[in-house]
Structures are given as C-alpha cells and as structure tokens.
Amino acid sequence: MKEKIGSNAGIVWNALNGNGEMNLKDVKKVTKLAEKDLYAALGWLSREDKVVIVENEKEIFVSII
C-alpha cells in the first residue's frame, strides 16, 4: 500500500507542477484518482512538506511549495 500511495503522490505532484494551484475537484479530475487515493497522496505530500493546502470559502486549494 505504501508504494501505491507514493506513486499516487507523484501523480498528484506532477499535476500540480503542470497546472499550478488547483481545487480538490480539479486535482481529482486531472489525476483520475479515487477520492481515498487522492487524500492519501495529499497526506503523503503534506507530511513531506511538498504541498500547501488552504481552505478558502468552503473550497480546498492545493499547490506545490
């Protein structure tokens, strides 16, 4: 499972690197990851201080550091 989460984290990072800041809905759409896989990948990236996650008026935005 750890390998899958790490691989998905790479997919999310590449999506953010190519598109800049995005909301969670757009990240999910671009990466085509299941919701649980997306959240696990974001947790991985967050733990490694690779992303910034900001809640703005009921919407969550993610960008790389």
Backbone as XML, in Angstrom:
<?xml version="1.0"?>
<chain id="A" units="angstrom">
  <residue number="1" name="MET">
    <atom name="N" x="0.830" y="-1.198" z="0.000"/>
    <atom name="CA" x="0.000" y="0.000" z="0.000"/>
    <atom name="C" x="0.872" y="1.258" z="0.000"/>
  </residue>
  <residue number="2" name="LYS">
    <atom name="N" x="1.972" y="1.209" z="0.730"/>
    <atom name="CA" x="2.857" y="2.371" z="0.816"/>
    <atom name="C" x="3.400" y="2.754" z="-0.570"/>
  </residue>
  <residue number="3" name="GLU">
    <atom name="N" x="3.722" y="1.750" z="-1.370"/>
    <atom name="CA" x="4.241" y="2.011" z="-2.711"/>
    <atom name="C" x="3.179" y="2.677" z="-3.590"/>
  </residue>
  <residue number="4" name="LYS">
    <atom name="N" x="1.933" y="2.219" z="-3.470"/>
    <atom name="CA" x="0.828" y="2.796" z="-4.237"/>
    <atom name="C" x="0.598" y="4.256" z="-3.849"/>
  </residue>
  <residue number="5" name="ILE">
    <atom name="N" x="0.628" y="4.538" z="-2.550"/>
    <atom name="CA" x="0.424" y="5.913" z="-2.085"/>
    <atom name="C" x="1.542" y="6.811" z="-2.596"/>
  </residue>
  <residue number="6" name="GLY">
    <atom name="N" x="2.778" y="6.316" z="-2.542"/>
    <atom name="CA" x="3.908" y="7.091" z="-3.053"/>
    <atom name="C" x="3.797" y="7.357" z="-4.539"/>
  </residue>
  <residue number="7" name="SER">
    <atom name="N" x="3.355" y="6.357" z="-5.282"/>
    <atom name="CA" x="3.164" y="6.523" z="-6.721"/>
    <atom name="C" x="2.066" y="7.542" z="-7.014"/>
  </residue>
  <residue number="8" name="ASN">
    <atom name="N" x="0.974" y="7.451" z="-6.282"/>
    <atom name="CA" x="-0.120" y="8.418" z="-6.447"/>
    <atom name="C" x="0.311" y="9.821" z="-6.052"/>
  </residue>
  <residue number="9" name="ALA">
    <atom name="N" x="1.171" y="9.931" z="-5.043"/>
    <atom name="CA" x="1.699" y="11.238" z="-4.640"/>
    <atom name="C" x="2.475" y="11.861" z="-5.795"/>
  </residue>
  <residue number="10" name="GLY">
    <atom name="N" x="3.219" y="11.047" z="-6.520"/>
    <atom name="CA" x="3.944" y="11.539" z="-7.699"/>
    <atom name="C" x="2.995" y="12.023" z="-8.774"/>
  </residue>
  <residue number="11" name="ILE">
    <atom name="N" x="1.901" y="11.323" z="-8.970"/>
    <atom name="CA" x="0.895" y="11.732" z="-9.956"/>
    <atom name="C" x="0.292" y="13.080" z="-9.575"/>
  </residue>
  <residue number="12" name="VAL">
    <atom name="N" x="-0.031" y="13.236" z="-8.300"/>
    <atom name="CA" x="-0.612" y="14.499" z="-7.821"/>
    <atom name="C" x="0.402" y="15.627" z="-7.950"/>
  </residue>
  <residue number="13" name="TRP">
    <atom name="N" x="1.639" y="15.371" z="-7.547"/>
    <atom name="CA" x="2.679" y="16.407" z="-7.615"/>
    <atom name="C" x="2.879" y="16.866" z="-9.055"/>
  </residue>
  <residue number="14" name="ASN">
    <atom name="N" x="2.939" y="15.921" z="-9.988"/>
    <atom name="CA" x="3.117" y="16.274" z="-11.399"/>
    <atom name="C" x="1.935" y="17.084" z="-11.928"/>
  </residue>
  <residue number="15" name="ALA">
    <atom name="N" x="0.726" y="16.753" z="-11.494"/>
    <atom name="CA" x="-0.455" y="17.513" z="-11.912"/>
    <atom name="C" x="-0.377" y="18.947" z="-11.401"/>
  </residue>
  <residue number="16" name="LEU">
    <atom name="N" x="0.021" y="19.101" z="-10.153"/>
    <atom name="CA" x="0.133" y="20.443" z="-9.576"/>
    <atom name="C" x="1.293" y="21.215" z="-10.203"/>
  </residue>
  <residue number="17" name="ASN">
    <atom name="N" x="2.367" y="20.534" z="-10.489"/>
    <atom name="CA" x="3.525" y="21.175" z="-11.108"/>
    <atom name="C" x="3.178" y="21.694" z="-12.500"/>
  </residue>
  <residue number="18" name="GLY">
    <atom name="N" x="2.345" y="20.955" z="-13.219"/>
    <atom name="CA" x="1.975" y="21.354" z="-14.568"/>
    <atom name="C" x="0.847" y="22.367" z="-14.637"/>
  </residue>
  <residue number="19" name="ASN">
    <atom name="N" x="0.007" y="22.400" z="-13.603"/>
    <atom name="CA" x="-1.189" y="23.252" z="-13.653"/>
    <atom name="C" x="-1.219" y="24.364" z="-12.612"/>
  </residue>
  <residue number="20" name="GLY">
    <atom name="N" x="-0.310" y="24.346" z="-11.663"/>
    <atom name="CA" x="-0.340" y="25.345" z="-10.599"/>
    <atom name="C" x="-1.400" y="25.003" z="-9.566"/>
  </residue>
  <residue number="21" name="GLU">
    <atom name="N" x="-1.777" y="25.990" z="-8.780"/>
    <atom name="CA" x="-2.763" y="25.780" z="-7.721"/>
    <atom name="C" x="-4.094" y="25.304" z="-8.303"/>
  </residue>
  <residue number="22" name="MET">
    <atom name="N" x="-4.674" y="24.301" z="-7.655"/>
    <atom name="CA" x="-5.963" y="23.775" z="-8.100"/>
    <atom name="C" x="-6.816" y="23.440" z="-6.890"/>
  </residue>
  <residue number="23" name="ASN">
    <atom name="N" x="-8.137" y="23.418" z="-7.093"/>
    <atom name="CA" x="-9.007" y="22.942" z="-6.027"/>
    <atom name="C" x="-9.034" y="21.411" z="-6.076"/>
  </residue>
  <residue number="24" name="LEU">
    <atom name="N" x="-9.531" y="20.796" z="-5.014"/>
    <atom name="CA" x="-9.509" y="19.332" z="-4.924"/>
    <atom name="C" x="-10.294" y="18.673" z="-6.054"/>
  </residue>
  <residue number="25" name="LYS">
    <atom name="N" x="-11.402" y="19.275" z="-6.441"/>
    <atom name="CA" x="-12.221" y="18.717" z="-7.518"/>
    <atom name="C" x="-11.413" y="18.629" z="-8.815"/>
  </residue>
  <residue number="26" name="ASP">
    <atom name="N" x="-10.659" y="19.680" z="-9.113"/>
    <atom name="CA" x="-9.853" y="19.689" z="-10.332"/>
    <atom name="C" x="-8.676" y="18.723" z="-10.237"/>
  </residue>
  <residue number="27" name="VAL">
    <atom name="N" x="-8.068" y="18.619" z="-9.066"/>
    <atom name="CA" x="-6.964" y="17.667" z="-8.891"/>
    <atom name="C" x="-7.477" y="16.249" z="-9.131"/>
  </residue>
  <residue number="28" name="LYS">
    <atom name="N" x="-8.626" y="15.944" z="-8.575"/>
    <atom name="CA" x="-9.222" y="14.612" z="-8.756"/>
    <atom name="C" x="-9.514" y="14.352" z="-10.232"/>
  </residue>
  <residue number="29" name="LYS">
    <atom name="N" x="-10.039" y="15.355" z="-10.918"/>
    <atom name="CA" x="-10.377" y="15.220" z="-12.334"/>
    <atom name="C" x="-9.125" y="14.999" z="-13.183"/>
  </residue>
  <residue number="30" name="VAL">
    <atom name="N" x="-8.092" y="15.779" z="-12.934"/>
    <atom name="CA" x="-6.863" y="15.694" z="-13.721"/>
    <atom name="C" x="-6.119" y="14.382" z="-13.465"/>
  </residue>
  <residue number="31" name="THR">
    <atom name="N" x="-6.048" y="13.976" z="-12.209"/>
    <atom name="CA" x="-5.283" y="12.778" z="-11.857"/>
    <atom name="C" x="-6.064" y="11.486" z="-12.075"/>
  </residue>
  <residue number="32" name="LYS">
    <atom name="N" x="-7.390" y="11.589" z="-12.101"/>
    <atom name="CA" x="-8.268" y="10.421" z="-12.248"/>
    <atom name="C" x="-8.090" y="9.419" z="-11.099"/>
  </residue>
  <residue number="33" name="LEU">
    <atom name="N" x="-7.708" y="9.928" z="-9.926"/>
    <atom name="CA" x="-7.564" y="9.079" z="-8.746"/>
    <atom name="C" x="-8.892" y="8.992" z="-7.999"/>
  </residue>
  <residue number="34" name="ALA">
    <atom name="N" x="-9.113" y="7.868" z="-7.356"/>
    <atom name="CA" x="-10.262" y="7.734" z="-6.468"/>
    <atom name="C" x="-10.064" y="8.694" z="-5.300"/>
  </residue>
  <residue number="35" name="GLU">
    <atom name="N" x="-11.149" y="9.120" z="-4.694"/>
    <atom name="CA" x="-11.079" y="10.098" z="-3.614"/>
    <atom name="C" x="-10.156" y="9.649" z="-2.479"/>
  </residue>
  <residue number="36" name="LYS">
    <atom name="N" x="-10.276" y="8.391" z="-2.052"/>
    <atom name="CA" x="-9.438" y="7.895" z="-0.960"/>
    <atom name="C" x="-7.966" y="7.886" z="-1.363"/>
  </residue>
  <residue number="37" name="ASP">
    <atom name="N" x="-7.661" y="7.564" z="-2.621"/>
    <atom name="CA" x="-6.279" y="7.566" z="-3.083"/>
    <atom name="C" x="-5.729" y="8.990" z="-3.178"/>
  </residue>
  <residue number="38" name="LEU">
    <atom name="N" x="-6.568" y="9.919" z="-3.590"/>
    <atom name="CA" x="-6.165" y="11.322" z="-3.662"/>
    <atom name="C" x="-5.823" y="11.851" z="-2.276"/>
  </residue>
  <residue number="39" name="TYR">
    <atom name="N" x="-6.678" y="11.580" z="-1.305"/>
    <atom name="CA" x="-6.434" y="12.076" z="0.050"/>
    <atom name="C" x="-5.186" y="11.449" z="0.661"/>
  </residue>
  <residue number="40" name="ALA">
    <atom name="N" x="-4.953" y="10.175" z="0.401"/>
    <atom name="CA" x="-3.747" y="9.516" z="0.910"/>
    <atom name="C" x="-2.502" y="10.154" z="0.281"/>
  </residue>
  <residue number="41" name="ALA">
    <atom name="N" x="-2.560" y="10.414" z="-1.017"/>
    <atom name="CA" x="-1.432" y="11.039" z="-1.716"/>
    <atom name="C" x="-1.180" y="12.446" z="-1.191"/>
  </residue>
  <residue number="42" name="LEU">
    <atom name="N" x="-2.241" y="13.202" z="-0.953"/>
    <atom name="CA" x="-2.078" y="14.556" z="-0.411"/>
    <atom name="C" x="-1.501" y="14.509" z="1.009"/>
  </residue>
  <residue number="43" name="GLY">
    <atom name="N" x="-1.905" y="13.531" z="1.780"/>
    <atom name="CA" x="-1.331" y="13.363" z="3.111"/>
    <atom name="C" x="0.154" y="13.084" z="3.041"/>
  </residue>
  <residue number="44" name="TRP">
    <atom name="N" x="0.535" y="12.241" z="2.118"/>
    <atom name="CA" x="1.956" y="11.910" z="1.906"/>
    <atom name="C" x="2.729" y="13.184" z="1.555"/>
  </residue>
  <residue number="45" name="LEU">
    <atom name="N" x="2.222" y="13.925" z="0.566"/>
    <atom name="CA" x="2.904" y="15.146" z="0.129"/>
    <atom name="C" x="2.938" y="16.206" z="1.227"/>
  </residue>
  <residue number="46" name="SER">
    <atom name="N" x="1.874" y="16.286" z="1.982"/>
    <atom name="CA" x="1.815" y="17.247" z="3.078"/>
    <atom name="C" x="2.834" y="16.892" z="4.154"/>
  </residue>
  <residue number="47" name="ARG">
    <atom name="N" x="2.925" y="15.627" z="4.488"/>
    <atom name="CA" x="3.866" y="15.157" z="5.508"/>
    <atom name="C" x="5.309" y="15.455" z="5.098"/>
  </residue>
  <residue number="48" name="GLU">
    <atom name="N" x="5.580" y="15.410" z="3.803"/>
    <atom name="CA" x="6.916" y="15.692" z="3.286"/>
    <atom name="C" x="7.130" y="17.183" z="2.987"/>
  </residue>
  <residue number="49" name="ASP">
    <atom name="N" x="6.173" y="18.022" z="3.373"/>
    <atom name="CA" x="6.241" y="19.472" z="3.118"/>
    <atom name="C" x="6.435" y="19.803" z="1.640"/>
  </residue>
  <residue number="50" name="LYS">
    <atom name="N" x="5.701" y="19.097" z="0.792"/>
    <atom name="CA" x="5.781" y="19.315" z="-0.656"/>
    <atom name="C" x="4.616" y="20.139" z="-1.186"/>
  </residue>
  <residue number="51" name="VAL">
    <atom name="N" x="3.531" y="20.239" z="-0.407"/>
    <atom name="CA" x="2.346" y="20.971" z="-0.852"/>
    <atom name="C" x="1.837" y="21.907" z="0.235"/>
  </residue>
  <residue number="52" name="VAL">
    <atom name="N" x="1.086" y="22.893" z="-0.222"/>
    <atom name="CA" x="0.370" y="23.799" z="0.667"/>
    <atom name="C" x="-1.120" y="23.531" z="0.431"/>
  </residue>
  <residue number="53" name="ILE">
    <atom name="N" x="-1.854" y="23.331" z="1.516"/>
    <atom name="CA" x="-3.292" y="23.086" z="1.431"/>
    <atom name="C" x="-3.995" y="24.220" z="2.171"/>
  </residue>
  <residue number="54" name="VAL">
    <atom name="N" x="-4.891" y="24.915" z="1.457"/>
    <atom name="CA" x="-5.567" y="26.080" z="2.019"/>
    <atom name="C" x="-7.068" y="25.945" z="1.803"/>
  </residue>
  <residue number="55" name="GLU">
    <atom name="N" x="-7.839" y="26.192" z="2.859"/>
    <atom name="CA" x="-9.296" y="26.209" z="2.735"/>
    <atom name="C" x="-9.734" y="27.652" z="2.540"/>
  </residue>
  <residue number="56" name="ASN">
    <atom name="N" x="-10.518" y="27.881" z="1.489"/>
    <atom name="CA" x="-10.954" y="29.224" z="1.142"/>
    <atom name="C" x="-12.439" y="29.187" z="0.809"/>
  </residue>
  <residue number="57" name="GLU">
    <atom name="N" x="-13.276" y="29.705" z="1.689"/>
    <atom name="CA" x="-14.723" y="29.769" z="1.475"/>
    <atom name="C" x="-15.313" y="28.437" z="1.022"/>
  </residue>
  <residue number="58" name="LYS">
    <atom name="N" x="-15.182" y="27.420" z="1.859"/>
    <atom name="CA" x="-15.776" y="26.097" z="1.645"/>
    <atom name="C" x="-15.117" y="25.290" z="0.534"/>
  </residue>
  <residue number="59" name="GLU">
    <atom name="N" x="-13.986" y="25.748" z="0.018"/>
    <atom name="CA" x="-13.287" y="25.025" z="-1.033"/>
    <atom name="C" x="-11.829" y="24.874" z="-0.603"/>
  </residue>
  <residue number="60" name="ILE">
    <atom name="N" x="-11.224" y="23.749" z="-0.945"/>
    <atom name="CA" x="-9.848" y="23.488" z="-0.563"/>
    <atom name="C" x="-8.979" y="23.575" z="-1.810"/>
  </residue>
  <residue number="61" name="PHE">
    <atom name="N" x="-7.894" y="24.340" z="-1.707"/>
    <atom name="CA" x="-6.946" y="24.509" z="-2.793"/>
    <atom name="C" x="-5.614" y="23.906" z="-2.406"/>
  </residue>
  <residue number="62" name="VAL">
    <atom name="N" x="-4.923" y="23.359" z="-3.401"/>
    <atom name="CA" x="-3.633" y="22.714" z="-3.178"/>
    <atom name="C" x="-2.644" y="23.267" z="-4.181"/>
  </residue>
  <residue number="63" name="SER">
    <atom name="N" x="-1.418" y="23.513" z="-3.714"/>
    <atom name="CA" x="-0.331" y="23.927" z="-4.613"/>
    <atom name="C" x="0.971" y="23.344" z="-4.081"/>
  </residue>
  <residue number="64" name="ILE">
    <atom name="N" x="1.965" y="23.246" z="-4.963"/>
    <atom name="CA" x="3.256" y="22.738" z="-4.525"/>
    <atom name="C" x="4.080" y="23.884" z="-3.943"/>
  </residue>
  <residue number="65" name="ILE">
    <atom name="N" x="4.997" y="23.508" z="-3.081"/>
    <atom name="CA" x="5.861" y="24.511" z="-2.440"/>
    <atom name="C" x="7.039" y="24.786" z="-3.342"/>
  </residue>
</chain>
